[in-house]
Amino acid sequence: GNVNIHIPFKGRPTPDINWSREEGEFSDKCQIERGINYTQLSIDNCDRNDAGKYILKLENSSGSKSAFVTVKVLDSPGPPQNLIVKDIRKDSATLIWEPPVID
């Protein structure tokens, strides 16, 4: 899926727009659009690496304001670890395993 975070704002003089990510650098998939009265952060084809806290700071000579958005990405878990066939019978099999690394 994709993420589009559209934030309209008002300010005079027009504020400087600064996006940051608490977890570090933005991925190459991340695009930031800046307008006179809005900003938009977009991420195409999100995966679990795009999850986290995205922080917007607007600043001009009158002051600054910050807000954040927490992005949660629901993704399929990884494969189970250490899969073992414990018992095989005529009409069934018993399997045991450990949880996936990425659950």
Secondary structure, DSSP 4 states (H G I P E B T S, - for coil): --EEEEEE---SSPPEEEEEETTSSPPTTEEEEE-SSEEEEEESS--GGG-EEEEEEEEETTEEEEEEEEE-------PPEEEEEEEE-SS-EEEEEEPPS--
